[in-house]
Amino acid sequence: MTFGIDDLPVRDELRGKSPYGAPQLDVPVRLNTNENPYPLPEALVERITERVREAARDLNRYPDRDAVELRTGLAEYLTKTTGHPLDVSNVWAANGSNEVIQQLLQTFGGPGRTAIGFEPSYSMHGLIARGTGTGWISGPRHDDFTIGVPAAERAIAEHRPDVVFVTTPNNPTGNAVPAETVLALHDAAQAAKPSMVVVDEAYIEFSHGASLLPLLDGRPNLVISRTMSKAFGAAGLRLGYLAAHPAVVDAVQLVRLPYHLSAVTQATALAALEHTDTLLKYVEQLKAERDRLVAELRAVGYEVTESDANFVQFGRFADSHATWRKILDRGVLVRDNGVPGWLRVTAGTPQENDAFLDAVREVKKEQST
């Protein structure tokens, strides 16, 4: 008799669920996980080596529990790039933005509490909510994937969630959420509960518009979540962070595990922050490639969602998974996110994008005959 997960005393809300993940297949071109395709520059690799070597001398000791130097560096980066002054008291860091989200839900969600997100959006919000015992509510979007303010306000007023998630640019659709919409949802959330509003800006460096970080002023229940995985080209580092009122930073420390950020992680992130200017030049290249993908896909005859991220959602397909397979058969891996009729492609290097465009042109021609 086979013993499996269903035979374990797993919590009811986790039964029948699947773990988050994208296919990791050995193909010539992988454009399915929104990674930055450019390896870190050699000068940064050398600086990481130096900083990690220094950290290694003290690995017999626990790392800085509060990551003060790193948080100070992140605050300086945010201040420099947004023009909004922050200091160490406004910033918290963790192992990827997913751990940031988890800590926020452990602090402000949990059993007997709820969170709402406007789907389709980043699926980890709902998965982490369930993992922390937080009830999950799927809020509405228009057919063009924008958030309709009146409908969203009604959902917040009806459900009175403890946490509201807004993702901008939105994953997987790529469209940005206007500041006016975020302000309206924030105000609705404060009138209903009040509750925490988390703005997930994982892809904000790729946006045509500005960060919503200045909205933090006078709004202690607003949180901006960020990551170093995308713009910094450091997906393997696993470093996420948030900006918020100092009281929020104090609150999440109630649930963080002791010494949760290793000395090696902190050293590597600090090295990356020293090379911000160089890394952001890659972002400009990727923005240009993203815009090229949008134009070329539309020229071929595909429908494309406006994108402010480093990826593009395109369609529409009668059978999106079948189309995904046809593109894969041509050596290019894109993402089937489960949004009916749509697929998502990450902006890669020019050569990778050329291979993708050649593949979808062939598929379009095949499907048109």
Secondary structure in CASP SS format (residue, H / E / C, confidence):
PFRMAT SS
TARGET T0000
AUTHOR 0000-0000-0000
METHOD secondary structure of the structure
MODEL  1
M C 1.00
T C 1.00
F C 1.00
G C 1.00
I H 1.00
D H 1.00
D H 1.00
L C 1.00
P C 1.00
V C 1.00
R C 1.00
D H 1.00
E H 1.00
L H 1.00
R C 1.00
G C 1.00
K C 1.00
S C 1.00
P C 1.00
Y C 1.00
G C 1.00
A C 1.00
P C 1.00
Q C 1.00
L C 1.00
D C 1.00
V C 1.00
P C 1.00
V E 1.00
R E 1.00
L C 1.00
N C 1.00
T C 1.00
N C 1.00
E C 1.00
N C 1.00
P C 1.00
Y C 1.00
P C 1.00
L C 1.00
P C 1.00
E H 1.00
A H 1.00
L H 1.00
V H 1.00
E H 1.00
R H 1.00
I H 1.00
T H 1.00
E H 1.00
R H 1.00
V H 1.00
R H 1.00
E H 1.00
A H 1.00
A H 1.00
R C 1.00
D C 1.00
L C 1.00
N C 1.00
R C 1.00
Y C 1.00
P C 1.00
D C 1.00
R C 1.00
D C 1.00
A C 1.00
V H 1.00
E H 1.00
L H 1.00
R H 1.00
T H 1.00
G H 1.00
L H 1.00
A H 1.00
E H 1.00
Y H 1.00
L H 1.00
T H 1.00
K H 1.00
T H 1.00
T H 1.00
G C 1.00
H C 1.00
P C 1.00
L C 1.00
D C 1.00
V H 1.00
S H 1.00
N H 1.00
V E 1.00
W E 1.00
A E 1.00
A E 1.00
N C 1.00
G H 1.00
S H 1.00
N H 1.00
E H 1.00
V H 1.00
I H 1.00
Q H 1.00
Q H 1.00
L H 1.00
L H 1.00
Q H 1.00
T H 1.00
F H 1.00
G C 1.00
G C 1.00
P C 1.00
G C 1.00
R C 1.00
T E 1.00
A E 1.00
I E 1.00
G E 1.00
F E 1.00
E C 1.00
P C 1.00
S C 1.00
Y C 1.00
S H 1.00
M H 1.00
H H 1.00
G H 1.00
L H 1.00
I H 1.00
A H 1.00
R H 1.00
G H 1.00
T C 1.00
G C 1.00
T C 1.00
G E 1.00
W E 1.00
I E 1.00
S E 1.00
G E 1.00
P C 1.00
R C 1.00
H C 1.00
D C 1.00
D C 1.00
F C 1.00
T C 1.00
I C 1.00
G C 1.00
V H 1.00
P H 1.00
A H 1.00
A H 1.00
E H 1.00
R H 1.00
A H 1.00
I H 1.00
A H 1.00
E H 1.00
H H 1.00
R C 1.00
P C 1.00
D C 1.00
V E 1.00
V E 1.00
F E 1.00
V E 1.00
T E 1.00
T C 1.00
P C 1.00
N C 1.00
N C 1.00
P C 1.00
T C 1.00
G C 1.00
N C 1.00
A C 1.00
V C 1.00
P C 1.00
A H 1.00
E H 1.00
T H 1.00
V H 1.00
L H 1.00
A H 1.00
L H 1.00
H H 1.00
D H 1.00
A H 1.00
A H 1.00
Q H 1.00
A H 1.00
A H 1.00
K C 1.00
P C 1.00
S C 1.00
M E 1.00
V E 1.00
V E 1.00
V E 1.00
D E 1.00
E C 1.00
A C 1.00
Y C 1.00
I H 1.00
E H 1.00
F H 1.00
S C 1.00
H C 1.00
G C 1.00
A C 1.00
S C 1.00
L C 1.00
L H 1.00
P H 1.00
L H 1.00
L H 1.00
D C 1.00
G C 1.00
R C 1.00
P C 1.00
N C 1.00
L E 1.00
V E 1.00
I E 1.00
S E 1.00
R E 1.00
T E 1.00
M C 1.00
S C 1.00
K C 1.00
A C 1.00
F C 1.00
G C 1.00
A C 1.00
A C 1.00
G C 1.00
L C 1.00
R C 1.00
L C 1.00
G E 1.00
Y E 1.00
L E 1.00
A E 1.00
A E 1.00
H C 1.00
P H 1.00
A H 1.00
V H 1.00
V H 1.00
D H 1.00
A H 1.00
V H 1.00
Q C 1.00
L C 1.00
V C 1.00
R C 1.00
L C 1.00
P C 1.00
Y C 1.00
H C 1.00
L C 1.00
S C 1.00
A H 1.00
V H 1.00
T H 1.00
Q H 1.00
A H 1.00
T H 1.00
A H 1.00
L H 1.00
A H 1.00
A H 1.00
L H 1.00
E H 1.00
H C 1.00
T H 1.00
D H 1.00
T H 1.00
L H 1.00
L H 1.00
K H 1.00
Y H 1.00
V H 1.00
E H 1.00
Q H 1.00
L H 1.00
K H 1.00
A H 1.00
E H 1.00
R H 1.00
D H 1.00
R H 1.00
L H 1.00
V H 1.00
A H 1.00
E H 1.00
L H 1.00
R H 1.00
A H 1.00
V H 1.00
G C 1.00
Y C 1.00
E E 1.00
V E 1.00
T C 1.00
E C 1.00
S C 1.00
D C 1.00
A C 1.00
N C 1.00
F E 1.00
V E 1.00
Q E 1.00
F E 1.00
G E 1.00
R C 1.00
F C 1.00
A C 1.00
D C 1.00
S H 1.00
H H 1.00
A H 1.00
T H 1.00
W H 1.00
R H 1.00
K H 1.00
I H 1.00
L H 1.00
D H 1.00
R C 1.00
G C 1.00
V E 1.00
L E 1.00
V C 1.00
R E 1.00
D C 1.00
N C 1.00
G C 1.00
V C 1.00
P C 1.00
G C 1.00
W E 1.00
L E 1.00
R E 1.00
V E 1.00
T E 1.00
A C 1.00
G C 1.00
T C 1.00
P H 1.00
Q H 1.00
E H 1.00
N H 1.00
D H 1.00
A H 1.00
F H 1.00
L H 1.00
D H 1.00
A H 1.00
V H 1.00
R H 1.00
E H 1.00
V H 1.00
K H 1.00
K H 1.00
E H 1.00
Q H 1.00
S H 1.00
T C 1.00
END
